[in-house]
Amino acid sequence: MLEDLVERRAEVIKRAEEYKRRRTELNSDASKWSELRDELNGRIKEVVERAKGFKKQREEYERLIEEKKAKRGELNRKASTHYSTVEKLRKKNDLKSIQVFEGLRRRIDELELKQQVEVLSKDKERKLVAKIKELRKEFEKMQKEWEKDKKLKELLRKAQGYRREADKNHEEVIKYVKLSHECHDKMVEWFKEADRVREKADDAHRLFLEVHEEADDAHRLFIQHLRDIKDFNRVINGLRRKIREDFGFRERVEARKKAKGIYERFREGEKLSTEDLLRLQKSEMKLK
């Protein structure tokens, strides 16, 4: 029975060591997933801050857009007021419509821009230059007619000035709208990146919890086996103590029997040998 208990205890000790080793491995894996999760969470914070930066910049562009739109509207209203007065004087002086005059100016600007940005053949460029020259001549002639009336000239100058300023504000509106769209696209992309990283962080956290739970199970089983080993030790040590006590009892009984026999022989007058005396001495010591 004792040998069987010792063998079973050895098996429990072996399993306890396996659970201890398994617990250590799982805790190491859990730490790795925890570190990865924390790293990804830090990355999320950085990405979100980038997205918020583009969001803030976009809001600033939106503010500028509204500001430039308001300014453009104000300048266009002033230009329209002056052009309306110009139109009244034009009719009074029997001059061409202000729409024709302004349309001619815009047409010249369009053709000059085309000459600057487009790649043209020599023949087409020659025709374009000739057309611009022709329109400029017509515009200058019309402008001289308008400028004969000083009041009309001054009103036209102011109206054209307001219109030019309005056009500048319109160009700025277009510029800021483009920048706002770029910021919006970047903001959306960075928020999407944050979602992608957050998904990875969630997976890492899920794996951390799973491995941590397995490590807790391994620890629980390790502790349980330690308790079993303690129980085995208590039973085994008790059996060994009992065996030792039983062996001492048998020795004392045997010594008493031998001592009684030697005494009987001595009383009958038999001469005791040195060996008998030694046995008698040993038995007396065991009986103490």
C-alpha positions as CSV (number, residue, x, y, z in Angstrom):
1,M,0.0,0.0,0.0
2,L,2.8,2.4,0.9
3,E,4.6,1.8,-2.4
4,D,1.3,2.4,-4.3
5,L,0.8,5.7,-2.5
6,V,4.4,6.8,-3.2
7,E,3.9,6.0,-6.9
8,R,0.6,7.9,-7.0
9,R,2.3,10.8,-5.3
10,A,5.1,10.8,-7.8
11,E,2.5,11.0,-10.6
12,V,0.7,13.9,-8.9
13,I,4.0,15.7,-8.5
14,K,4.7,15.2,-12.2
15,R,1.3,16.6,-13.2
16,A,1.8,19.6,-10.8
17,E,5.1,20.4,-12.5
18,E,3.3,20.2,-15.9
19,Y,0.6,22.6,-14.8
20,K,3.2,24.9,-13.3
21,R,5.2,24.9,-16.6
22,R,1.9,25.4,-18.6
23,R,0.9,28.3,-16.3
24,T,4.3,30.0,-16.9
25,E,4.0,29.6,-20.7
26,L,0.4,30.9,-20.8
27,N,1.3,33.9,-18.6
28,S,4.2,34.7,-21.0
29,D,1.8,34.6,-23.9
30,A,-0.8,36.7,-22.1
31,S,1.9,39.3,-21.4
32,K,2.8,39.4,-25.2
33,W,-0.9,39.9,-26.1
34,S,-1.2,42.6,-23.4
35,E,1.8,44.4,-24.7
36,L,0.5,44.3,-28.3
37,R,-2.9,45.5,-27.2
38,D,-1.4,48.5,-25.3
39,E,0.8,49.3,-28.2
40,L,-2.2,49.2,-30.6
41,N,-4.2,51.4,-28.2
42,G,-1.4,53.9,-28.2
43,R,-1.4,53.8,-32.0
44,I,-5.1,54.4,-32.0
45,K,-4.6,57.5,-29.9
46,E,-2.0,58.8,-32.4
47,V,-4.2,58.1,-35.4
48,V,-7.3,59.7,-33.8
49,E,-5.2,62.8,-33.0
50,R,-4.1,63.0,-36.7
51,A,-7.8,62.7,-37.8
52,K,-8.8,65.4,-35.3
53,G,-6.1,67.6,-36.6
54,F,-7.5,67.4,-40.1
55,K,-11.0,67.9,-38.7
56,K,-9.9,71.1,-37.0
57,Q,-8.1,72.3,-40.1
58,R,-11.2,71.6,-42.2
59,E,-13.4,73.5,-39.8
60,E,-11.0,76.5,-40.2
61,Y,-11.3,76.2,-44.0
62,E,-15.1,76.1,-43.6
63,R,-14.9,79.3,-41.5
64,L,-12.8,81.0,-44.2
65,I,-15.2,79.8,-46.9
66,E,-18.1,81.4,-45.2
67,E,-16.1,84.5,-44.6
68,K,-15.0,84.8,-48.2
69,K,-18.5,84.0,-49.5
70,A,-19.9,86.8,-47.3
71,K,-17.3,89.2,-48.6
72,R,-17.9,88.1,-52.2
73,G,-21.6,88.7,-51.8
74,E,-21.1,92.2,-50.3
75,L,-18.7,93.2,-53.1
76,N,-21.0,91.8,-55.8
77,R,-23.9,93.8,-54.4
78,K,-21.8,97.0,-54.4
79,A,-20.7,96.2,-58.0
80,S,-24.3,95.6,-59.1
81,T,-25.4,98.9,-57.5
82,H,-22.8,100.8,-59.4
83,Y,-23.4,98.9,-62.6
84,S,-27.1,99.7,-62.3
85,T,-26.3,103.4,-62.0
86,V,-23.9,103.1,-64.9
87,E,-26.6,101.4,-67.0
88,K,-28.9,104.4,-66.4
89,L,-26.3,106.8,-67.5
90,R,-25.5,104.6,-70.4
91,K,-29.0,104.8,-71.7
92,K,-29.1,108.5,-71.1
93,N,-25.9,108.9,-73.2
94,D,-27.1,106.3,-75.8
95,L,-24.0,104.0,-75.2
96,K,-23.7,100.2,-75.5
97,S,-25.0,98.0,-72.7
98,I,-22.7,97.4,-69.7
99,Q,-23.3,93.7,-70.2
100,V,-21.8,93.9,-73.6
101,F,-18.8,95.9,-72.2
102,E,-18.2,93.5,-69.3
103,G,-18.8,90.5,-71.6
104,L,-16.1,91.7,-73.9
105,R,-13.7,92.1,-71.0
106,R,-14.3,88.6,-69.7
107,R,-13.9,87.2,-73.3
108,I,-10.5,88.8,-73.6
109,D,-9.4,87.4,-70.2
110,E,-10.5,83.9,-71.2
111,L,-8.6,84.0,-74.5
112,E,-5.4,85.3,-72.8
113,L,-5.6,82.5,-70.3
114,K,-6.0,80.0,-73.1
115,Q,-2.9,81.3,-74.8
116,Q,-0.9,80.9,-71.6
117,V,-1.9,77.4,-70.5
118,E,-2.8,75.5,-73.7
119,V,-0.3,74.1,-76.2
120,L,-1.3,75.3,-79.7
121,S,0.0,74.9,-83.2
122,K,1.6,77.9,-84.8
123,D,-1.4,78.5,-87.0
124,K,-3.9,78.3,-84.1
125,E,-1.8,80.5,-81.9
126,R,-1.5,83.1,-84.7
127,K,-5.3,83.2,-85.1
128,L,-5.8,83.4,-81.3
129,V,-3.4,86.4,-81.0
130,A,-5.2,88.1,-83.9
131,K,-8.6,87.6,-82.2
132,I,-7.3,88.9,-78.9
133,K,-5.9,92.0,-80.7
134,E,-9.2,92.6,-82.4
135,L,-11.2,92.3,-79.2
136,R,-8.8,94.6,-77.3
137,K,-9.2,97.2,-80.0
138,E,-13.0,97.0,-79.8
139,F,-12.8,97.1,-75.9
140,E,-10.5,100.1,-75.9
141,K,-12.8,101.9,-78.3
142,M,-15.9,101.2,-76.2
143,Q,-13.9,102.2,-73.0
144,K,-13.0,105.6,-74.5
145,E,-16.7,106.2,-75.3
146,W,-17.6,105.4,-71.7
147,E,-14.8,107.5,-70.3
148,K,-16.0,110.7,-72.0
149,D,-18.5,111.1,-69.2
150,K,-16.3,111.6,-66.0
151,K,-19.1,110.5,-63.7
152,L,-19.7,107.4,-65.8
153,K,-16.0,106.7,-65.9
154,E,-15.7,106.9,-62.1
155,L,-18.8,104.7,-61.5
156,L,-17.5,102.2,-64.0
157,R,-14.0,102.2,-62.3
158,K,-15.6,101.5,-58.9
159,A,-17.9,98.9,-60.2
160,Q,-15.0,97.1,-62.0
161,G,-12.9,97.4,-58.8
162,Y,-15.7,95.8,-56.7
163,R,-16.1,93.1,-59.3
164,R,-12.4,92.3,-59.4
165,E,-12.3,92.1,-55.6
166,A,-15.4,89.8,-55.7
167,D,-13.7,87.6,-58.2
168,K,-10.6,87.4,-56.0
169,N,-12.8,86.3,-53.0
170,H,-14.5,83.8,-55.3
171,E,-11.1,82.3,-56.3
172,E,-10.3,82.0,-52.6
173,V,-13.6,80.3,-51.9
174,I,-12.8,77.7,-54.6
175,K,-9.3,77.3,-53.1
176,Y,-10.6,76.8,-49.6
177,V,-13.3,74.5,-50.7
178,K,-10.7,72.3,-52.4
179,L,-8.5,72.3,-49.3
180,S,-11.5,71.6,-47.1
181,H,-12.4,68.5,-49.3
182,E,-8.7,67.3,-49.0
183,C,-8.8,67.6,-45.2
184,H,-12.2,65.8,-45.1
185,D,-10.8,62.9,-47.2
186,K,-7.7,62.7,-45.0
187,M,-9.8,62.9,-41.8
188,V,-12.0,60.1,-43.0
189,E,-9.0,58.0,-44.0
190,W,-7.4,58.4,-40.6
191,F,-10.6,57.6,-38.8
192,K,-10.9,54.5,-40.9
193,E,-7.3,53.6,-40.0
194,A,-8.2,54.1,-36.3
195,D,-11.1,51.6,-36.8
196,R,-8.7,49.1,-38.4
197,V,-6.2,49.4,-35.6
198,R,-9.0,49.3,-33.0
199,E,-10.2,46.0,-34.5
200,K,-6.6,44.6,-34.1
201,A,-6.4,45.9,-30.5
202,D,-9.8,44.3,-29.7
203,D,-8.5,41.0,-31.1
204,A,-5.4,41.2,-29.1
205,H,-7.4,42.0,-25.9
206,R,-9.7,39.0,-26.7
207,L,-6.8,36.7,-27.0
208,F,-5.2,38.1,-23.9
209,L,-8.4,37.3,-21.9
210,E,-8.6,33.8,-23.4
211,V,-4.9,33.0,-22.6
212,H,-5.2,34.6,-19.2
213,E,-8.2,32.5,-18.4
214,E,-6.3,29.4,-19.4
215,A,-3.4,30.5,-17.2
216,D,-5.8,30.9,-14.3
217,D,-7.1,27.3,-14.9
218,A,-3.6,26.0,-15.0
219,H,-2.8,27.8,-11.7
220,R,-5.9,26.5,-10.1
221,L,-5.0,22.9,-11.1
222,F,-1.4,23.4,-9.9
223,I,-2.6,24.6,-6.5
224,Q,-5.1,21.7,-6.3
225,H,-2.3,19.2,-7.0
226,L,-0.1,20.8,-4.4
227,R,-2.9,20.2,-1.9
228,D,-3.1,16.6,-3.1
229,I,0.7,16.2,-2.6
230,K,0.3,17.6,0.9
231,D,-2.4,15.0,1.6
232,F,-0.3,12.2,0.2
233,N,2.7,13.4,2.3
234,R,0.5,13.3,5.4
235,V,-0.8,9.8,4.7
236,I,2.6,8.4,3.7
237,N,4.4,9.9,6.7
238,G,1.7,8.5,9.0
239,L,2.1,5.0,7.5
240,R,5.9,5.1,7.8
241,R,5.6,6.3,11.4
242,K,3.2,3.5,12.2
243,I,5.5,0.9,10.5
244,R,8.4,2.2,12.6
245,E,6.4,2.0,15.7
246,D,5.1,-1.5,15.0
247,F,8.7,-2.7,14.2
248,G,9.9,-1.3,17.6
249,F,7.0,-3.0,19.4
250,R,7.9,-6.4,17.8
251,E,11.6,-5.9,18.8
252,R,10.6,-5.2,22.4
253,V,8.4,-8.3,22.6
254,E,11.1,-10.5,21.1
255,A,13.7,-9.0,23.5
256,R,11.4,-9.7,26.5
257,K,11.0,-13.4,25.4
258,K,14.7,-13.9,25.0
259,A,15.5,-12.2,28.3
260,K,12.9,-14.5,30.1
261,G,14.5,-17.6,28.6
262,I,18.0,-16.5,29.7
263,Y,16.7,-15.8,33.3
264,E,15.0,-19.2,33.4
265,R,18.3,-20.9,32.4
266,F,20.2,-18.9,35.0
267,R,17.7,-19.8,37.7
268,E,18.1,-23.5,36.9
269,G,21.9,-23.1,37.5
270,E,22.9,-23.2,33.9
271,K,26.1,-21.3,33.2
272,L,25.5,-18.3,30.9
273,S,27.8,-17.7,27.9
274,T,29.3,-14.3,27.0
275,E,26.9,-14.3,24.0
276,D,23.9,-14.9,26.5
277,L,25.1,-12.0,28.6
278,L,25.4,-9.7,25.6
279,R,21.9,-10.6,24.5
280,L,20.5,-10.1,28.0
281,Q,22.2,-6.6,28.1
282,K,20.7,-5.7,24.6
283,S,17.3,-6.8,25.6
284,E,17.4,-4.7,28.8
285,M,18.4,-1.7,26.8
286,K,15.4,-2.2,24.4
287,L,13.1,-2.7,27.4
288,K,14.0,0.7,28.9
